[in-house]
Amino acid sequence: MAAFAYYVALGNMLRSAATDTERPPAWLMPFELGKHLVLAAVVAGLAVNGGVTGWAAGAVLGLALWVGFPVVLLTSSVVHEKVRGKLAALHAGDWLAKLLIIAVIVSVSA
């Protein structure tokens, strides 16, 4: 839901940065839901097995995962695949929000 709200709020910026203007296919929402359930399970597993408890430790975990994965991948896509920097930055913000939210929730719940 957070990703949906993020992209709705920044919809105009996303449209101006995107290269694809076609309407998303019907299967995209179930795919995104499945992808985020997998992400939540992985982050929860890392938090539990790493002994990460409390919101501050969860935020550090989320930030570390963000720098270690989405930032590296999105930066590489800009450099090597000529993805627009503005589009990569929008996706980086989405990934930062979702990783922080998931990591904090599972760390507080642990």
NORURJO-V351788 format. One record per residue. N is the residue number from 1. RES is the residue in one letter. PHI is phi in whole degrees, -180 to 180 (999 if undefined). Layout:
{{N & RES & PHI} {N & RES & PHI}}
//
This chain:
{{1 & M & 999} {2 & A & -64} {3 & A & -65} {4 & F & -60} {5 & A & -63} {6 & Y & -60} {7 & Y & -74} {8 & V & -67} {9 & A & -64} {10 & L & -107} {11 & G & -55} {12 & N & -65} {13 & M & -65} {14 & L & -65} {15 & R & -61} {16 & S & -73} {17 & A & -93} {18 & A & -74} {19 & T & -96} {20 & D & -99} {21 & T & -107} {22 & E & -75} {23 & R & -67} {24 & P & -62} {25 & P & -70} {26 & A & -63} {27 & W & -79} {28 & L & -65} {29 & M & -64} {30 & P & -61} {31 & F & -61} {32 & E & -62} {33 & L & -61} {34 & G & -61} {35 & K & -61} {36 & H & -75} {37 & L & -66} {38 & V & -63} {39 & L & -58} {40 & A & -62} {41 & A & -65} {42 & V & -66} {43 & V & -64} {44 & A & -62} {45 & G & -61} {46 & L & -64} {47 & A & -65} {48 & V & -67} {49 & N & -71} {50 & G & -92} {51 & G & 67} {52 & V & -83} {53 & T & -132} {54 & G & 92} {55 & W & -67} {56 & A & -67} {57 & A & -65} {58 & G & -64} {59 & A & -64} {60 & V & -64} {61 & L & -60} {62 & G & -60} {63 & L & -66} {64 & A & -64} {65 & L & -65} {66 & W & -64} {67 & V & -67} {68 & G & -71} {69 & F & -123} {70 & P & -58} {71 & V & -62} {72 & V & -63} {73 & L & -66} {74 & L & -70} {75 & T & -62} {76 & S & -63} {77 & S & -66} {78 & V & -69} {79 & V & -72} {80 & H & -95} {81 & E & -113} {82 & K & 62} {83 & V & -67} {84 & R & -62} {85 & G & -59} {86 & K & -64} {87 & L & -67} {88 & A & -62} {89 & A & -65} {90 & L & -62} {91 & H & -68} {92 & A & -62} {93 & G & -64} {94 & D & -62} {95 & W & -65} {96 & L & -61} {97 & A & -61} {98 & K & -67} {99 & L & -69} {100 & L & -65} {101 & I & -61} {102 & I & -64} {103 & A & -64} {104 & V & -67} {105 & I & -61} {106 & V & -72} {107 & S & -75} {108 & V & -74} {109 & S & -78} {110 & A & -73}}
//
